[in-house]
Amino acid sequence: MIRVLSSKRPLKNWSQLLNEKKRKRENVFNKLKGMILIPLNVLGYKNNFKYMASKYELFEDVFFMEAGLVYNNIKIPIVEDAIFFSWDKNPQYLFNKFKGFPFGCHAWYRDDVPYEGNKEFWVEHINKELY
């Protein structure tokens, strides 16, 4: 993971960068500036895991899944294996479907959207184990 997070290996190639630039709605100055920077981007400028990690705003598991699609050293488990690692939504459904618990749980204490039912489910099962 340290190697991935510090990697300056370019993520996107020429055609990906050009297509991305064509799709963006920008004023002429920004579009031209972006086109001028493409050669630097191909070499890794603002087009690498280190930069992406510093600017990433979604969840870390999504980042590493995306990184795994590019960086061959990251092994991404298949859904059938990952489902038993941790749950964060619909624990009652998953418990009934798989007849057991995962290794861990995420957001067990939350009961807001989209985690409705989490707290009730986990508190009930934690109390069964404790008492």
C-alpha positions in Angstrom: 0.0 0.0 0.0 2.9 2.4 0.8 4.3 1.7 -2.7 0.9 2.4 -4.3 0.3 5.6 -2.3 3.7 7.0 -3.1 3.8 5.9 -6.7 4.2 8.6 -9.4 3.5 6.1 -12.1 1.1 7.7 -14.7 -2.5 6.5 -14.4 -3.9 7.6 -17.7 -2.5 7.5 -21.2 -2.7 10.1 -24.1 -6.0 9.0 -25.4 -7.7 8.8 -22.0 -6.4 12.3 -21.1 -7.6 13.7 -24.5 -11.0 12.1 -24.2 -11.4 13.4 -20.7 -10.4 16.9 -21.8 -12.8 16.9 -24.7 -15.7 15.9 -22.4 -15.1 18.7 -19.9 -17.1 21.9 -20.3 -14.5 24.6 -19.7 -13.8 28.0 -21.0 -11.3 28.3 -23.9 -8.4 29.4 -21.6 -8.8 26.4 -19.2 -9.3 24.0 -22.1 -6.1 25.3 -23.8 -4.2 25.2 -20.5 -5.3 21.6 -20.1 -4.2 20.6 -23.6 -0.8 22.1 -23.0 -0.4 20.1 -19.7 -1.3 16.8 -21.3 2.4 15.9 -22.2 3.3 16.5 -18.5 0.3 14.5 -17.4 1.4 11.6 -19.6 4.7 11.7 -17.7 2.8 11.6 -14.4 2.2 15.2 -13.4 -1.1 15.3 -11.5 -1.7 11.9 -13.1 -0.4 9.4 -10.5 -1.5 7.6 -7.3 0.3 9.9 -5.0 -1.6 12.9 -6.4 -4.9 11.1 -6.6 -4.6 9.9 -3.0 -4.0 13.5 -1.8 -7.1 14.8 -3.6 -9.5 11.8 -3.2 -12.8 12.6 -1.6 -14.6 9.3 -1.6 -14.2 6.3 0.7 -10.8 4.6 1.0 -12.1 1.2 -0.1 -13.3 2.8 -3.4 -9.8 4.4 -3.9 -8.0 1.1 -3.4 -10.5 -0.7 -5.7 -9.9 1.9 -8.4 -6.1 1.7 -7.8 -6.3 -2.1 -8.0 -7.8 -1.8 -11.5 -4.6 0.0 -12.6 -1.9 -1.2 -10.3 -1.4 -5.0 -10.7 0.1 -5.5 -7.2 -3.2 -4.9 -5.4 -5.3 -8.0 -5.1 -9.0 -7.3 -5.0 -11.2 -10.1 -3.6 -14.2 -11.3 -5.4 -17.6 -10.3 -4.0 -18.2 -13.8 -2.7 -15.1 -13.6 -0.5 -15.4 -9.9 0.5 -19.0 -10.2 1.7 -17.8 -12.1 4.8 -15.3 -9.5 5.7 -17.5 -6.6 6.8 -21.1 -5.3 6.4 -22.2 -1.7 6.6 -25.8 -1.8 5.2 -28.7 -4.3 5.4 -27.2 -6.5 8.1 -30.5 -8.3 8.8 -30.8 -9.3 5.1 -27.2 -10.4 4.9 -27.5 -12.3 8.3 -30.5 -14.2 7.0 -29.0 -14.9 3.6 -25.6 -16.1 4.9 -26.8 -17.6 8.2 -24.0 -15.9 10.2 -21.9 -12.9 10.9 -19.0 -11.3 9.0 -15.6 -10.7 10.5 -16.5 -7.1 11.3 -19.1 -4.4 10.7 -19.0 -0.8 9.7 -21.2 2.0 10.9 -23.0 -0.4 13.3 -24.2 2.5 15.5 -25.7 4.5 12.6 -29.4 4.5 11.9 -29.6 7.3 9.3 -30.0 7.0 5.6 -28.7 4.6 4.1 -28.0 2.7 7.3 -31.6 2.2 8.6 -31.8 -0.8 10.9 -28.1 -1.1 11.6 -28.1 0.0 15.2 -31.2 -2.0 16.1 -29.7 -5.2 14.5 -26.3 -4.9 16.0 -27.4 -3.9 19.5 -29.8 -6.8 19.6 -27.0 -9.3 18.7 -24.4 -7.7 20.9 -26.8 -7.9 23.8 -27.5 -11.6 23.1 -23.7 -12.3 23.2 -23.2 -10.2 26.4 -26.1 -11.5 28.5 
